[in-house]
Amino acid sequence: MRLGIDATFTPYGGSEVLLVNIINYFAKDKTIDLYVYTKKSNQLIIKKCLNSRITYKYSFISNISNVFRVIWGQIYLPFLVAKDKLDILFCPGNISPIFCSINKVQWIGNIAPFWEKIYQYPIGFRHRIEYPVNKYLMYKSALTSELVIFESKYAKDLFISKYNLNKNKSAVINIGKDENLINSKNVNYGHYNEYEPFVLCVAHLQPYKHIPEMINAFCTANISKNNKYMLLIAGERASKHYYKKIKSTIAEKRAENQVVLLGSVSKDYINILYSKCEFMIFPSPCENFSCTLVEAMSFGVPIVCSNTTAMPETCGNAAIYFDPFDVNNLTNKINLLFDNPKLKTELREKSLERVNHLLSYEEVVKMTVKLMYSIKRMMEKKCQSRMGSSEL
């Protein structure tokens, strides 16, 4: 079998681990000729997948921007896969070529373009163009794929109900847990008192993440505790305008000594924050199966989480939920944890219990590979059937 993998997107976190492990898994299978289509800037992927059995095909145009990556993926990639005579093309970056003559397996992880309220936020000119384009390409390419893998049941049901996706051509594989994190939850990180006691938020600072609303709720709750706690926000900023709004919210609440914007921090530092925080607030109203929530549960972090999209599916009973459009509701839930040490202990136990029932990275790879081989068997049966018909 000749298998191609579209790796022109830039993976991170769980998606990077998944992609690397799948490439290396198929590289060991001597019955498969493996082609990986990527860009030279994806050096992390290339260096982790050094195998003489992998044929790399580099895209130079997709290095420039997401727009050119789309052009390359929709126009030039179908030409390449036809030239390479592939049997299956695996596309783990949300979008696959709409007009492609071979069987495609598509992985969809990003659901932001499908959230109807996204355009109510100041997401910027670029995203106002990219989101509708990506939405169109994602669902159109999904309809022409042999199999579509979703990270949550929420996302799968959305595509089936709104875009008439064949449910028999869809599957759900939750993004995996990192067992190394679970094994490191009891590591002694030393005495870390710079900000303690603190509440944690880990998020990309994008306009729809409800960061100012969270700051307002936290500061209101913290007043009743004589400003005992600090709020640490870890994550890179998406736009200058939104970052200014966050800073002005902190200034309006006179909370410069209570709220700290850490920016983008290292994985090791995040692990320290998970292990030391009182609890974590996850205010975003739009997420698929969130890696951040899975990471937090791996450390037994009590979680206060919005009750929309795929969040309840991710955390189950291991979180306290709130309405992300009701600041008072979030304030009440924060106060609930401030005042109830027993509840925090219960949530820590439930987080660890919940994450133990999630798939590991290795299990996610095995399930994905199993589905790919099922497509291969289906192709073989179709081929045999055609041969039998021609003999008649």
Number of C-alpha atoms within 10 A of each C-alpha: 15 15 20 28 23 22 25 27 20 15 18 11 11 16 18 15 18 20 21 19 20 19 23 17 14 17 21 13 11 10 10 15 17 22 22 20 20 23 23 17 15 16 11 14 21 17 10 13 18 12 13 8 16 19 14 17 17 17 19 15 16 21 19 9 9 15 16 14 20 22 14 19 23 19 15 14 19 20 15 15 22 13 9 13 14 19 19 23 26 21 23 23 21 22 26 30 27 20 12 19 15 17 18 26 24 27 25 23 22 20 23 17 20 19 14 9 12 18 15 9 13 15 18 14 8 8 15 15 11 14 19 14 14 22 19 15 19 24 22 18 21 29 18 21 24 18 23 28 24 26 23 24 18 18 22 19 16 14 21 13 11 9 13 12 21 15 14 9 14 21 18 18 18 23 26 24 24 20 16 10 16 18 11 14 17 10 10 9 15 7 8 11 9 7 16 16 15 20 22 23 24 24 21 18 20 19 23 20 19 20 25 20 19 22 22 20 21 26 22 19 22 20 11 11 13 8 15 12 21 23 26 21 23 22 18 17 17 14 14 9 13 20 19 11 14 20 16 13 18 21 12 11 14 12 18 14 10 20 22 17 18 12 16 15 12 9 10 10 12 18 18 17 25 25 21 21 20 21 24 26 27 24 27 23 22 24 21 23 27 20 19 15 22 23 21 26 30 28 24 27 29 28 27 22 25 24 20 17 19 21 24 18 17 25 22 13 14 25 27 22 22 22 15 22 14 11 20 17 14 27 21 16 21 25 17 15 19 18 12 10 12 10 15 21 14 14 24 23 16 21 26 21 16 19 27 15 9 16 18 18 20 17 15 20 23 15 15 20 15 12 16 19 14 12 19 17 12 12 15 13 12 12 12 12 11 11 11 10 9 8 6 5
